[in-house]
């Protein structure tokens, strides 16, 4: 069985093409950015709040990756529509677990990212239900319940075990 991240990648893959513009809203080790590039994306905007993680990860990418070493809540600085967005909430594995995404800034970032999506564009949100992660997930899910069904199709894919990572997929309908 595939992990939550692998499942979210499979969900995003159909909207990736040679001219795709993507957002990796939580750069971390660069796994999602590498996925976008391997699928042929033309450009990836990548956000990371930890300077050391940002510098280390950005070294592995070429000019197709436009890195931003600040919060993903500033996604609205992107001036073009995007085809795909991914968030992996929480902290960067192998780095300081005290530095992690926050419920309110993540809620803002998800809303702004949705505004950037092209028609039929997709967004994947991957959650890790540790105590801080549960609060973040609840904050974002509460917001998603208010989104109009005629504008967004939203699915939640969750393992049987309540403490396992899970993901939410969003497609912009109009």
Helices and strands as residue ranges (DSSP letters): H 4-13, E 21-24, H 31-38, E 43-47, H 51-58, E 65-68, G 72-77, E 82-88, H 103-116, E 117-127, H 131-144, E 152-157, E 166-172
